[in-house]
Amino acid sequence: MRNTLSLIVMITLLPLLAAGSAIPFDQMQQNSVALTRRWEVQDAEGIVDYQNLQGQMQMTTSKIARGMVAYEKNMGQRHPADLLEHRNLERAVGHDGLADDNNVLWYGTITAGTPAVQYTVDFDTGSSDLFLPGPSCGQTCSGHKVYNPSHSSTSRDLHKTYRLSYGDGSSVRGEQYADAVSITGKKATGQTLGASTQYSSGFQSPRFPADGLLGMGFQSISVYNAPPLFQTLVSQRQISTPIFAFKLAKSGSELTIGGVNNALYRDSFTYVPVTHQGYWQVNMDGVSVNGGRVLGGTSVIIDSGTTLIVGEPHAVQRLYSNIPGAQPANEFGQGFYSFPCANIPDVSLTFGGHQFHLSADTFNLGRESASSNRCIGGVVGQNIGASFWIVGDVFMRNVYTAFDLGHNRVGFANLA
C-alpha cells in the first residue's frame, strides 16, 4: 500500500510596489489557491519504488531532449549544452515514460477561457508549454476537467498542432489555441495553450491527478515557440515584479507569483546568474560530502519537475566514492547508488559561494528492500546528452528558490 503524502499549499500573489522591492508578508493582499504535493518515491514501509525511479529518469531524460529539439528549431542553432551531434525529433520525444501513479507533482489551480473555468496544473520549471484536456480527448482524459475552446468567447484557433510522444507508444497531442489564462486573479490575454485530443497513459487519472501541465521555463524551449504564461503576465504588465518563488517541503509549501514571501525564508538570498536562457541554467560551484569538497564547478538547471539530482556519471561516481560504504545499486538502474542507512552522509551543493545542505530525508530515497539496511541516494549518474546537471526536488525541498526573470537569475535562501 502506497503512502501518498498530500500537502495543502498556497499560491500567493505579491503586488509589489516596484521591481526588486518587497512588502512585509502581513501587508500583502493574498490571492491563494490550494496545491497538492504527491511524493511516492518510497512506499509506506520506506522501501524504494523501483518502477517509479525508472519512470522518473525516463521522464527527465525525454523532457531535456524535447527542450533541446525545440531550442534548435526555435533559435536556428543547437543549444550550447547539447552534447549529441544529431537529435532525431521522433526519438527525442519518444522516451518519456511516466511512472504510473508514483509521480512527484506540485499542482494547483489556474483558470482558462471566458467565462473563466478552473483547472489544476502541474508547475514545471523544466519545460515551457501549457496544455489541458480538450473536448475530443475522450476516454484517455476521463477524470480530468476538459477545456472546451468553443465555450470560450476569447478563444482563437491558431491552426497549429502539437504532439509529445511517450515510451508506452501513446502521446499527448492536440490543437493550439490562444485564450485568456489567469493565475491568482492575474489574467494573460492571448496566451497559447494546448487542447489535447489524446493523453498518454501516464497523464490519465488517477495516475496524473492534475488536469494539465504548466511550463515555467523560457520560450526558446517551448514546443509551441510561444511565451510561457509567466512571461506573458510580465509583458502585459499584470505583475510589477517579474519573480516567482517556490517552497517545496513537507508542510507549508507554496508557489508565489510576483515576488517572494518574506515569511518563508531567513537570512538573505544567494543569487546566481542564468548563464543561458532556455532552462533555468546556472553555475554550481561544487559538491561537498561530510564537509569535504569532492566535486568542482559545473553547469546545472533548476527543475521543479524533476525529482532527483541527475549528474554526469563519472562525477557522481566520484561523489559516492567519498561516502563510506556506498556502492552501485544497478538493480535500480545504471547510475543509482546505495549506502548504509545508519550512515546517511551530509551532502551539500554550493552556489554563489554558499553551501546548501541536503537533509537526510531528501537525500535518502528509502531502503533497497524490506530486509535491507542499505538506502538509495538521491543523486544519480546519467548521461542525458547535455553538459549540465539537473537539480530537482531533492535539492529544492531544502531551500526557498526564487526565479527572477527581471534580473535573469535564480536565488536560494535558507528556509524559515
C-alpha positions in Angstrom: 0.0 0.0 0.0 1.5 3.3 -1.1 1.7 6.2 1.3 0.6 9.4 -0.6 1.6 12.5 1.3 -0.7 15.3 0.3 0.2 18.9 1.2 -2.2 21.8 1.1 -0.1 24.5 -0.5 -0.8 28.2 -1.3 -0.1 30.3 -4.4 0.2 33.9 -3.3 0.5 36.9 -5.5 2.7 39.7 -4.1 1.6 43.0 -5.6 4.9 44.7 -5.0 5.3 48.4 -5.4 8.4 48.4 -7.7 10.8 45.9 -9.3 13.1 44.5 -6.7 11.1 45.8 -3.7 9.5 43.7 -1.0 6.4 44.1 1.1 6.1 42.6 4.6 4.1 39.4 4.5 1.4 40.8 6.8 0.7 43.7 4.4 0.3 41.6 1.3 -3.0 41.1 -0.5 -3.3 37.3 -0.6 -4.9 35.6 -3.6 -4.4 31.9 -2.8 -5.1 28.6 -4.4 -4.7 25.2 -2.7 -2.0 23.0 -4.2 -1.3 19.3 -3.6 2.0 17.5 -3.5 2.4 13.8 -4.2 5.6 12.1 -3.1 5.8 8.4 -3.7 9.4 7.5 -4.3 9.0 5.1 -1.4 6.1 3.1 0.0 4.6 3.1 3.4 7.4 0.9 4.8 10.1 3.2 3.4 11.1 0.9 0.6 12.2 2.5 -2.7 9.7 2.0 -5.6 11.9 0.7 -8.4 9.3 1.4 -11.2 8.9 4.9 -10.0 12.6 5.7 -10.1 12.8 4.3 -13.6 9.9 6.3 -14.7 11.3 9.5 -13.2 14.6 9.0 -15.1 12.9 8.3 -18.4 10.6 11.4 -17.9 13.5 13.6 -17.1 15.7 12.4 -20.0 12.9 12.8 -22.5 12.0 16.3 -21.3 15.5 17.5 -21.7 15.7 16.0 -25.2 12.4 17.7 -26.2 13.7 21.1 -24.9 16.9 20.7 -26.9 15.0 19.9 -30.1 12.6 22.8 -29.5 15.6 25.1 -28.9 17.3 24.3 -32.1 14.0 24.6 -34.1 13.1 27.9 -32.4 16.6 29.5 -32.4 18.1 28.1 -35.5 21.1 26.7 -33.7 21.9 23.9 -31.3 21.7 24.6 -27.6 25.3 25.1 -26.4 24.9 22.4 -23.7 23.7 19.8 -26.3 26.2 17.0 -26.4 24.5 15.0 -29.1 25.6 15.7 -32.7 22.3 14.6 -34.1 19.0 14.6 -32.4 16.1 12.9 -34.2 12.8 14.6 -33.3 10.8 11.5 -33.1 13.5 9.7 -31.0 13.9 12.8 -28.8 10.2 13.0 -27.9 9.6 9.2 -27.8 11.1 8.0 -24.5 9.3 10.0 -21.8 7.9 7.1 -19.7 5.8 8.5 -16.9 5.6 6.3 -13.8 2.0 5.2 -13.2 0.6 6.8 -10.0 4.0 7.5 -8.5 4.9 10.9 -10.0 6.1 13.7 -7.9 3.8 16.6 -8.7 3.4 20.2 -7.5 0.0 21.1 -8.7 -2.6 23.8 -8.2 -5.2 25.9 -9.9 -5.4 28.3 -12.8 -8.3 29.4 -14.9 -8.7 29.4 -18.7 -11.3 30.8 -21.1 -14.2 33.3 -20.8 -16.1 32.7 -18.7 -13.2 31.5 -16.6 -13.1 27.8 -15.8 -10.8 26.4 -13.1 -8.2 23.7 -13.9 -5.4 22.1 -11.9 -1.9 22.0 -13.4 1.5 20.7 -12.6 4.0 23.5 -12.3 7.3 22.6 -14.1 10.3 24.9 -14.4 11.9 22.4 -16.7 9.5 22.9 -19.6 7.7 25.9 -21.2 4.2 24.9 -22.5 0.7 24.8 -21.1 -1.7 22.0 -22.1 -5.1 20.8 -20.9 -7.5 18.1 -21.9 -9.5 19.1 -24.9 -13.2 18.3 -25.9 -12.1 15.5 -28.3 -9.8 13.7 -25.8 -12.3 11.0 -25.0 -11.5 8.1 -22.6 -7.8 9.0 -22.2 -8.8 12.2 -20.5 -11.5 10.7 -18.3 -11.5 12.1 -14.8 -9.9 15.4 -15.9 -11.8 18.7 -16.4 -12.0 19.5 -20.2 -11.0 22.8 -21.7 -13.5 23.5 -24.5 -12.4 26.4 -26.6 -15.9 26.6 -28.3 -17.3 27.5 -24.9 -14.9 30.5 -24.5 -15.7 33.8 -26.1 -12.0 34.7 -26.1 -10.5 31.6 -27.6 -8.8 31.6 -31.0 -7.7 28.6 -33.0 -4.1 29.0 -34.0 -4.4 26.2 -36.6 -1.3 24.5 -35.2 -1.0 21.1 -33.7 1.4 19.6 -31.2 2.5 16.1 -30.3 4.6 14.8 -27.4 5.3 11.1 -27.7 5.9 8.8 -24.7 7.7 5.5 -24.1 4.5 3.5 -23.9 3.7 4.3 -27.5 1.0 6.8 -26.7 1.2 10.6 -26.8 -0.1 13.9 -25.6 -1.3 15.7 -28.7 -3.8 18.3 -29.8 -4.6 21.7 -31.2 -3.0 25.0 -30.1 -5.3 27.9 -29.1 -4.9 31.4 -27.8 -7.1 32.3 -24.9 -7.3 34.1 -21.6 -5.5 32.3 -18.8 -5.3 33.5 -15.2 -3.3 32.6 -12.1 -4.1 34.1 -8.7 -6.5 36.5 -10.4 -3.9 37.9 -12.8 -5.0 37.4 -16.4 -2.9 36.8 -19.5 -4.8 37.5 -22.8 -4.0 35.6 -26.0 -2.0 33.0 -24.1 -1.0 30.0 -26.2 -2.2 26.7 -24.7 -2.9 23.2 -26.0 -6.3 21.5 -26.1 -5.3 17.8 -26.1 -7.1 15.2 -28.2 -5.1 12.4 -26.6 -3.4 11.8 -23.3 -0.6 9.4 -22.7 -1.4 6.7 -20.2 0.9 8.4 -17.7 -1.3 11.5 -17.8 -4.5 9.6 -17.2 -6.4 10.0 -14.0 -5.7 9.0 -11.2 -2.1 8.4 -12.4 -1.8 12.1 -13.0 -4.2 13.9 -10.7 -3.7 17.4 -12.2 -5.7 18.3 -15.3 -2.7 19.5 -17.3 0.8 20.9 -17.1 2.1 24.4 -17.0 5.8 25.0 -18.0 7.7 27.9 -16.4 10.9 27.8 -18.4 11.9 30.2 -21.3 10.3 30.5 -24.7 13.3 29.1 -26.5 12.5 25.6 -25.3 8.8 25.9 -26.0 7.4 23.3 -28.3 4.8 25.9 -29.3 7.6 28.6 -29.7 5.3 30.9 -27.7 5.8 32.9 -24.5 5.1 30.8 -21.4 2.3 32.1 -19.1 4.6 33.9 -16.6 6.4 35.8 -19.3 3.1 36.8 -20.8 1.9 38.2 -17.5 5.1 40.2 -17.2 4.9 41.6 -20.7 1.2 42.5 -20.3 2.1 44.3 -17.0 -0.1 42.1 -14.9 2.6 41.8 -12.3 5.0 44.5 -11.3 7.9 42.3 -10.1 8.9 39.5 -12.5 9.7 36.9 -9.9 8.2 33.6 -8.9 9.3 31.6 -6.0 8.9 28.0 -4.6 8.9 26.5 -1.2 8.7 22.7 -1.8 8.5 21.0 1.6 6.7 18.5 3.8 4.4 21.3 5.1 3.6 24.9 4.3 4.6 24.7 0.6 3.7 27.3 -1.8 4.3 29.0 -5.2 4.5 32.8 -5.0 3.8 34.8 -8.2 5.0 38.3 -8.4 7.7 38.3 -5.8 8.8 36.4 -2.7 7.1 35.5 0.6 9.3 37.1 3.3 7.9 34.7 5.9 9.2 31.6 4.2 12.9 32.2 4.3 15.6 33.5 6.7 18.8 35.5 6.2 19.4 36.7 2.6 19.2 35.3 -0.9 22.3 33.9 -2.7 21.8 34.8 -6.3 23.5 33.2 -9.3 23.0 34.5 -12.9 21.3 32.4 -15.6 24.0 31.5 -18.0 21.9 30.6 -20.9 18.1 31.2 -21.2 16.1 28.2 -22.2 16.1 26.1 -19.0 16.8 27.9 -15.7 20.6 27.2 -16.2 23.1 28.5 -13.6 26.6 27.6 -12.4 27.1 25.4 -9.3 30.4 25.9 -7.5 30.8 22.4 -6.3 29.6 19.5 -4.2 30.8 18.5 -0.7 30.4 15.3 1.3 30.7 15.3 5.1 32.4 18.7 5.0 34.9 18.0 2.3 34.7 19.2 -1.3 34.6 16.3 -3.7 33.5 17.9 -7.0 34.3 21.2 -8.6 32.1 23.6 -10.5 29.6 22.6 -13.2 26.6 24.0 -15.0 23.1 22.9 -13.7 19.5 23.6 -14.4 17.0 24.1 -11.6 13.9 22.0 -12.3 10.8 21.7 -10.1 9.6 19.0 -12.5 12.4 16.6 -11.7 12.5 14.5 -8.5 16.2 13.7 -8.3 19.6 15.4 -8.8 21.0 14.0 -12.0 24.7 14.4 -12.8 27.4 13.3 -15.2 28.1 9.6 -14.4 31.8 9.8 -13.6 31.3 12.8 -11.4 28.5 11.1 -9.5 30.7 8.0 -9.1 33.4 10.2 -7.6 30.8 11.7 -5.2 29.8 8.3 -3.9 33.4 7.1 -3.6 33.6 9.6 -0.8 30.7 8.2 1.1 31.7 5.3 3.4 30.1 2.0 2.4 28.5 3.4 -0.8 28.3 1.1 -3.8 26.4 0.9 -7.2 22.8 -0.2 -7.0 22.5 -1.4 -10.6 19.3 -3.3 -9.8 17.6 0.1 -9.7 19.2 1.2 -12.9 22.5 2.4 -14.1 23.8 5.4 -12.1 22.0 4.6 -8.8 23.9 4.1 -5.6 23.2 2.7 -2.2 24.8 3.4 1.2 24.3 2.2 4.8 21.1 3.6 6.1 22.7 4.0 9.5 25.3 6.4 8.0 23.4 8.9 5.9 26.0 11.4 4.6 25.9 15.2 4.8 25.8 16.3 1.1 25.8 19.9 0.2 25.7 21.9 -3.1 27.4 25.3 -3.3 26.0 28.2 -5.2 27.5 31.7 -5.2 29.9 30.7 -2.5 27.2 29.5 -0.1 26.7 25.8 0.9 23.2 24.5 1.0 22.8 21.1 2.7 20.6 18.3 1.7 18.6 16.9 4.6 18.8 13.2 5.4 15.1 12.9 4.4 15.7 14.3 1.0 19.0 12.6 0.1 17.8 9.2 1.3 15.2 7.9 -1.1 14.4 4.8 1.0 15.6 1.3 1.7 16.5 -1.1 -1.1 14.1 -3.8 0.3 12.2 -4.8 3.4 15.1 -6.8 4.7 17.9 -4.4 3.6 19.8 -2.0 5.8 21.0 -0.1 2.7 19.4 3.0 1.3 19.3 4.6 -2.2 20.8 8.1 -2.7 19.0 11.0 -4.3 21.9 11.9 -6.6 22.0 9.7 -9.8 24.6 9.4 -12.6 23.0 9.5 -16.0 24.1 10.6 -19.5 21.3 12.9 -20.6 23.1 14.2 -23.7 23.7 17.6 -22.2 26.7 19.2 -20.4 24.7 20.2 -17.3 23.3 18.6 -14.2 19.6 18.6 -13.4 18.9 19.8 -9.9 15.4 18.8 -8.9 13.3 18.4 -5.7 16.0 16.5 -3.8 17.7 19.9 -3.6 14.7 22.3 -3.9 13.0 20.9 -0.8 15.8 22.2 1.3 15.8 25.9 0.2 13.5 28.7 -0.8 14.0 29.2 -4.5 13.3 32.5 -6.4 13.3 32.6 -10.2 14.0 36.2 -11.1 13.1 36.9 -14.8 13.8 40.6 -14.5 17.4 40.2 -13.4 18.0 36.9 -15.2 19.0 35.0 -12.1 18.0 32.3 -9.6 18.2 32.9 -5.8 18.4 30.4 -2.9 17.7 31.2 0.7 17.5 29.0 3.8 14.0 28.0 4.8 12.5 29.8 7.8 
